[in-house]
């Protein structure tokens, strides 16, 4: 089975996860959430 990576914006992650922007930033810094990828 092939897996594909999909990048979504932070504004899309918030309603999907139900987490606040600050919580997501904290999770990224703690290694719980994936690091940001700058596109463009």
C-alpha positions as CSV (number, residue, x, y, z in Angstrom):
1,X,0.0,0.0,0.0
2,X,1.3,3.4,-0.9
3,X,1.2,6.2,1.6
4,X,1.2,9.9,0.6
5,X,2.1,12.9,2.6
6,X,-0.3,15.8,2.7
7,X,0.5,19.2,4.1
8,X,-2.3,21.2,5.7
9,X,-2.3,24.7,7.2
10,X,-2.3,25.4,10.9
11,X,-5.8,27.0,10.5
12,X,-7.0,23.6,9.2
13,X,-5.3,21.6,11.9
14,X,-7.0,23.6,14.7
15,X,-10.6,22.5,14.0
16,X,-9.5,18.9,13.1
17,X,-7.7,18.4,16.4
18,X,-9.8,20.7,18.6
19,X,-6.5,22.1,20.0
20,X,-5.7,25.7,20.4
21,X,-2.9,27.4,18.4
22,X,-0.8,27.7,21.6
23,X,-1.2,24.1,22.5
24,X,-0.1,23.0,19.0
25,X,3.0,25.2,19.3
26,X,3.7,23.6,22.7
27,X,3.3,20.1,21.3
28,X,5.6,20.9,18.4
29,X,8.3,22.2,20.8
30,X,7.8,19.1,23.0
31,X,8.1,16.7,20.0
32,X,4.5,15.5,20.3
33,X,3.3,17.1,17.1
34,X,5.3,17.1,13.8
35,X,7.6,20.1,13.0
36,X,6.4,22.7,10.6
37,X,7.4,22.5,7.0
38,X,7.9,25.8,5.2
39,X,6.5,25.6,1.7
40,X,7.4,28.2,-0.9
